[in-house]
């Protein structure tokens, strides 16, 4: 197991969103520039628009490419989307207000926000755009009395923004729900409901870094069911699966909320006991071994009992490297098997 923290599904997603947003920012700048140089463009503050384009370009370069932020996050994407709104608002105000062809650029921000930042942020951005839109309409409609016809006309022009925001937000919610289900399926052992090796690697790597940063101990407990193969051979795999579920239930019941458990092989389980030294880990292992050994499981008119062998290695007593701690826990488990099974061995006992 590598101690480097593998990217989670969410971080991979955020990196993809970030790349897309960067392309949209440059596309936005190019579209404004093309309008600026197009014949017949209505611009009442040419120098101001040039300054706005330059400032926006400098913001993108500084915020995205100056390596101020090495890890993608939603707040970073949110800041960029708010700056895009300010930029679009300024150039729209000086290129025709509510009649500006650049108003449609708001749709880029709203769609991106709905897909990446969620309903609340998108709603807040939509409300800001609505306020700016109404403000830009004041000069045109203040010349005469503002009638219901004028308001209806204004809302008709703004309706596509509301409709697209609503539809994109609903679609994004469905997509995010589906991705969350896929993430859970990809990181969960189907039979027991515990984490699989992939999820365990990611979660444990993160916790190991926290333990190193704050000087807190942790222990890795490796568990092997002693007679699963014999039960499969004698009674069939359905009985073996029932036994695995029973052991996984015992493991889950023994854990604190901060602990991490996974099924990583046919009959092997891994547990990370956070803020737990070797002695306390041995006590936890004894309780778990006793609970499993005293449980009588019945499946398909069969009465099944089992025992487990356990190996333990701890940080920082045995090692300060997560890879070595995992390796030492495996060696301690092997020693438990050599000692007749149904045994707990801590690595420092054999080192």
C-alpha positions as CSV (number, residue, x, y, z in Angstrom):
1,X,0.0,0.0,0.0
2,X,1.3,3.4,-1.0
3,X,1.2,6.0,1.7
4,X,0.5,8.7,-0.9
5,X,-3.1,9.6,-0.6
6,X,-4.9,8.5,-3.8
7,X,-7.3,10.9,-5.3
8,X,-10.9,10.4,-4.2
9,X,-13.7,10.3,-6.7
10,X,-14.7,13.8,-5.6
11,X,-11.2,15.2,-6.2
12,X,-11.1,13.7,-9.7
13,X,-14.5,15.3,-10.3
14,X,-13.3,18.6,-9.0
15,X,-10.2,18.5,-11.2
16,X,-12.4,17.9,-14.3
17,X,-14.7,20.7,-13.3
18,X,-11.7,23.0,-12.8
19,X,-10.3,22.3,-16.2
20,X,-13.7,23.0,-17.8
21,X,-14.1,26.2,-15.9
22,X,-10.6,27.4,-17.0
23,X,-11.6,26.8,-20.7
24,X,-14.9,28.7,-20.1
25,X,-13.1,31.6,-18.6
26,X,-10.9,32.0,-21.7
27,X,-13.8,31.4,-24.0
28,X,-15.7,34.2,-22.1
29,X,-12.8,36.5,-22.6
30,X,-12.5,35.7,-26.3
31,X,-16.3,36.2,-26.9
32,X,-16.2,39.7,-25.3
33,X,-13.0,40.5,-27.3
34,X,-14.7,39.5,-30.5
35,X,-17.7,41.6,-29.8
36,X,-15.4,44.5,-28.9
37,X,-13.7,44.4,-32.3
38,X,-16.8,43.6,-34.3
39,X,-18.1,46.4,-36.7
40,X,-21.1,48.2,-35.3
41,X,-20.6,47.1,-31.7
42,X,-22.4,49.4,-29.2
43,X,-19.9,50.2,-26.5
44,X,-20.3,53.4,-24.4
45,X,-17.1,52.9,-22.4
46,X,-14.4,51.4,-24.7
47,X,-11.5,52.0,-22.4
48,X,-13.4,50.6,-19.4
49,X,-14.2,47.4,-21.3
50,X,-10.5,47.0,-22.3
51,X,-9.5,47.5,-18.6
52,X,-12.1,45.0,-17.5
53,X,-10.9,42.4,-20.0
54,X,-7.3,43.0,-18.9
55,X,-8.2,42.7,-15.2
56,X,-10.2,39.5,-15.8
57,X,-7.3,37.9,-17.8
58,X,-4.9,38.8,-15.0
59,X,-7.2,37.4,-12.4
60,X,-7.5,34.1,-14.3
61,X,-3.7,33.9,-14.7
62,X,-3.0,34.8,-11.1
63,X,-5.7,32.7,-9.5
64,X,-5.4,29.6,-11.7
65,X,-1.8,29.4,-12.9
66,X,0.3,31.1,-10.2
67,X,0.1,27.9,-8.1
68,X,-1.5,29.7,-5.1
69,X,-3.8,26.8,-4.6
70,X,-2.5,23.2,-5.2
71,X,-5.7,21.5,-4.3
72,X,-9.0,22.0,-6.1
73,X,-12.0,22.9,-4.0
74,X,-15.5,24.1,-4.5
75,X,-14.9,27.4,-2.8
76,X,-12.2,28.1,-5.4
77,X,-14.6,27.3,-8.2
78,X,-17.3,29.5,-6.5
79,X,-14.9,32.5,-6.4
80,X,-14.1,32.2,-10.1
81,X,-17.8,32.0,-11.0
82,X,-18.7,35.1,-8.9
83,X,-15.8,37.0,-10.7
84,X,-17.2,35.9,-14.0
85,X,-20.6,37.3,-13.1
86,X,-19.0,40.7,-12.1
87,X,-17.1,40.7,-15.4
88,X,-20.2,39.9,-17.5
89,X,-22.3,42.4,-15.7
90,X,-19.8,45.2,-16.3
91,X,-19.3,44.6,-20.0
92,X,-23.1,44.0,-20.5
93,X,-23.9,47.3,-18.8
94,X,-21.6,49.2,-21.2
95,X,-22.7,47.3,-24.3
96,X,-26.4,47.9,-24.3
97,X,-27.7,47.0,-20.8
98,X,-30.8,44.7,-21.0
99,X,-30.4,44.8,-24.8
100,X,-26.7,43.7,-24.8
101,X,-26.0,40.6,-26.8
102,X,-23.5,39.7,-24.1
103,X,-26.2,39.0,-21.6
104,X,-26.4,35.4,-22.8
105,X,-22.9,34.9,-21.4
106,X,-24.6,34.6,-18.0
107,X,-25.9,31.2,-19.1
108,X,-22.3,29.9,-19.2
109,X,-22.0,30.8,-15.5
110,X,-25.4,29.5,-14.4
111,X,-25.0,26.1,-16.2
112,X,-21.4,25.7,-14.8
113,X,-22.5,26.6,-11.3
114,X,-25.5,24.2,-11.4
115,X,-23.2,21.3,-12.5
116,X,-20.4,22.0,-10.0
117,X,-21.5,24.1,-7.1
118,X,-25.0,22.9,-6.2
119,X,-28.5,24.4,-5.8
120,X,-27.8,27.0,-3.1
121,X,-24.8,28.7,-4.8
122,X,-26.6,28.6,-8.2
123,X,-29.7,30.2,-6.6
124,X,-27.6,33.0,-5.0
125,X,-25.9,33.6,-8.3
126,X,-29.2,33.7,-10.2
127,X,-30.6,36.2,-7.7
128,X,-27.5,38.4,-8.1
129,X,-27.9,38.3,-11.9
130,X,-31.6,39.1,-11.6
131,X,-30.8,42.2,-9.5
132,X,-28.2,43.3,-11.9
133,X,-30.5,42.7,-14.8
134,X,-33.3,44.8,-13.2
135,X,-30.8,47.5,-12.4
136,X,-29.6,47.7,-16.0
137,X,-33.3,48.0,-17.1
138,X,-33.8,51.1,-15.0
139,X,-32.4,53.6,-17.6
140,X,-34.5,52.3,-20.4
141,X,-37.8,52.1,-18.5
142,X,-37.4,55.1,-16.3
143,X,-38.0,57.5,-19.2
144,X,-41.7,56.7,-19.1
145,X,-44.1,55.3,-16.5
146,X,-43.2,51.7,-15.8
147,X,-46.3,49.7,-16.8
148,X,-47.2,46.0,-16.4
149,X,-46.5,45.6,-20.1
150,X,-43.0,46.9,-19.6
151,X,-42.5,44.5,-16.7
152,X,-43.9,41.6,-18.7
153,X,-41.5,42.4,-21.5
154,X,-38.6,42.6,-19.1
155,X,-39.5,39.2,-17.6
156,X,-39.9,37.7,-21.0
157,X,-36.4,38.6,-21.9
158,X,-35.2,37.2,-18.6
159,X,-37.3,34.0,-18.6
160,X,-34.7,31.8,-20.5
161,X,-32.2,32.4,-17.6
162,X,-34.7,31.2,-15.1
163,X,-35.8,28.2,-17.2
164,X,-32.2,27.0,-18.0
165,X,-31.1,27.5,-14.4
166,X,-34.0,25.4,-13.1
167,X,-33.5,22.6,-15.6
168,X,-29.8,22.4,-15.3
169,X,-30.0,22.4,-11.5
170,X,-32.4,19.5,-11.5
171,X,-30.4,17.6,-14.0
172,X,-27.2,18.2,-12.0
173,X,-28.9,16.9,-8.8
174,X,-29.8,13.7,-10.6
175,X,-26.3,13.3,-12.0
176,X,-24.7,13.9,-8.6
177,X,-27.0,11.4,-6.9
178,X,-26.1,8.8,-9.6
179,X,-22.4,9.5,-9.1
180,X,-22.7,9.1,-5.4
181,X,-24.3,5.7,-5.8
182,X,-21.6,4.7,-8.2
183,X,-18.9,5.9,-5.7
184,X,-20.4,3.9,-2.9
185,X,-20.6,0.8,-5.1
186,X,-17.0,1.2,-6.2
187,X,-15.8,1.5,-2.6
188,X,-18.0,-1.0,-0.8
189,X,-17.6,-4.8,-0.5
190,X,-20.9,-6.1,-1.9
191,X,-21.3,-9.0,0.5
192,X,-20.5,-7.4,3.8
193,X,-21.2,-3.7,3.2
194,X,-17.7,-2.8,4.6
195,X,-15.2,-0.8,2.7
196,X,-13.2,-2.6,0.1
197,X,-9.4,-2.3,-0.3
198,X,-9.6,0.7,-2.5
199,X,-11.6,2.7,0.0
200,X,-9.6,1.5,2.9
201,X,-6.3,2.6,1.2
202,X,-7.7,6.1,0.6
203,X,-9.2,6.5,4.1
204,X,-6.3,5.0,6.0
205,X,-3.7,7.1,4.1
206,X,-5.6,10.2,5.1
207,X,-5.8,9.2,8.7
208,X,-2.1,8.2,8.8
209,X,-1.1,11.7,7.6
210,X,-3.3,13.3,10.3
211,X,-1.8,11.0,13.0
212,X,1.7,12.0,11.8
213,X,0.9,15.7,11.8
214,X,-0.6,15.7,15.3
215,X,1.5,13.0,16.9
216,X,-1.3,10.6,17.6
217,X,-1.0,6.8,17.7
218,X,-3.0,4.4,15.6
219,X,-3.0,0.6,15.1
220,X,-3.6,-1.7,12.1
221,X,-5.4,-4.9,12.9
222,X,-5.4,-7.7,10.3
223,X,-8.0,-10.4,10.8
224,X,-8.2,-13.9,9.2
225,X,-11.2,-16.3,9.6
226,X,-9.6,-19.6,10.7
227,X,-12.0,-22.1,9.1
228,X,-13.8,-20.4,6.2
229,X,-12.3,-22.7,3.5
230,X,-13.3,-25.8,5.4
231,X,-16.9,-24.5,5.8
232,X,-17.1,-23.7,2.1
233,X,-15.9,-27.2,1.3
234,X,-18.2,-28.9,3.7
235,X,-21.4,-26.8,3.5
236,X,-21.1,-24.8,0.4
237,X,-20.4,-21.1,-0.4
238,X,-23.8,-19.9,0.9
239,X,-22.8,-21.0,4.4
240,X,-19.4,-19.4,4.0
241,X,-21.1,-16.2,2.9
242,X,-23.3,-16.2,5.9
243,X,-20.3,-16.7,8.1
244,X,-18.5,-13.7,6.5
245,X,-21.6,-11.6,7.1
246,X,-21.6,-12.7,10.8
247,X,-17.9,-11.8,11.2
248,X,-18.4,-8.4,9.4
249,X,-21.3,-7.6,11.7
250,X,-19.1,-8.4,14.8
251,X,-16.4,-6.2,13.3
252,X,-18.8,-3.3,12.7
253,X,-20.3,-3.6,16.2
254,X,-16.9,-3.4,17.8
255,X,-15.8,-0.2,16.0
256,X,-15.9,3.3,17.1
257,X,-17.1,5.9,14.7
258,X,-13.6,7.0,13.9
259,X,-12.3,3.5,13.2
260,X,-12.1,2.2,9.6
261,X,-12.8,-1.4,8.6
262,X,-12.6,-3.2,5.3
263,X,-12.9,-6.7,3.8
264,X,-9.8,-7.0,1.6
265,X,-9.8,-10.7,0.7
266,X,-11.9,-13.8,0.8
267,X,-11.4,-14.3,4.5
268,X,-9.4,-11.3,5.5
269,X,-10.4,-8.0,7.2
270,X,-8.4,-4.9,8.0
271,X,-9.2,-2.4,10.7
272,X,-7.5,0.9,11.5
273,X,-8.0,1.8,15.2
274,X,-7.4,5.6,15.3
275,X,-5.8,7.1,18.4
276,X,-5.1,3.6,19.7
277,X,-1.7,2.3,20.9
278,X,-0.6,-1.3,20.8
279,X,-1.9,-2.2,24.3
280,X,-5.3,-0.8,23.7
281,X,-5.4,-2.4,20.2
282,X,-4.6,-5.8,21.8
283,X,-7.5,-5.3,24.2
284,X,-9.8,-4.4,21.3
285,X,-8.6,-7.5,19.5
286,X,-9.3,-9.7,22.5
287,X,-12.9,-8.4,22.7
288,X,-13.5,-9.0,19.0
289,X,-12.0,-12.5,19.1
290,X,-14.1,-13.4,22.1
291,X,-17.3,-12.0,20.5
292,X,-16.7,-13.9,17.3
293,X,-15.7,-17.1,19.0
294,X,-18.8,-17.0,21.3
295,X,-21.3,-16.4,18.5
296,X,-23.3,-19.3,17.2
297,X,-24.4,-18.7,13.6
298,X,-27.3,-20.6,12.0
299,X,-27.7,-20.8,8.3
300,X,-29.8,-23.2,6.3
301,X,-30.4,-25.5,9.3
302,X,-26.6,-25.5,10.0
303,X,-25.0,-24.4,13.2
304,X,-21.7,-22.7,12.5
305,X,-19.0,-21.4,14.8
306,X,-15.6,-19.9,13.9
307,X,-12.6,-18.3,15.4
308,X,-10.3,-15.7,14.0
309,X,-6.5,-15.0,14.0
310,X,-5.4,-11.4,14.5
311,X,-2.2,-9.5,13.9
312,X,-1.5,-6.0,15.2
313,X,1.0,-3.4,14.4
314,X,1.1,0.2,15.7
315,X,2.3,3.7,15.0
316,X,4.7,5.0,16.1
317,X,5.9,2.1,18.3
318,X,6.5,-0.4,15.5
319,X,7.2,2.0,12.7
320,X,6.4,5.5,11.4
321,X,5.8,4.3,7.9
322,X,2.3,3.1,6.9
323,X,3.6,0.6,4.4
324,X,5.8,-1.0,7.1
325,X,2.9,-1.0,9.6
326,X,0.7,-2.9,7.2
327,X,3.5,-5.3,6.5
328,X,4.2,-5.9,10.2
329,X,0.5,-6.5,10.9
330,X,0.6,-9.2,8.2
331,X,3.6,-10.8,9.7
332,X,2.0,-10.7,13.2
333,X,-1.1,-12.4,11.6
334,X,1.1,-15.1,10.1
335,X,2.6,-15.7,13.5
336,X,-0.9,-16.1,15.0
337,X,-1.7,-18.8,12.4
338,X,1.6,-20.5,13.1
339,X,0.8,-20.5,16.8
340,X,-2.4,-22.6,16.3
341,X,-4.9,-19.9,15.2
342,X,-7.5,-18.3,17.4
343,X,-4.7,-16.1,18.6
344,X,-3.7,-12.4,18.8
345,X,-0.1,-11.4,18.1
346,X,1.3,-7.9,18.3
347,X,4.3,-7.2,16.0
348,X,6.5,-6.0,18.9
349,X,6.1,-9.5,20.5
350,X,8.0,-11.1,17.6
351,X,10.2,-8.3,16.4
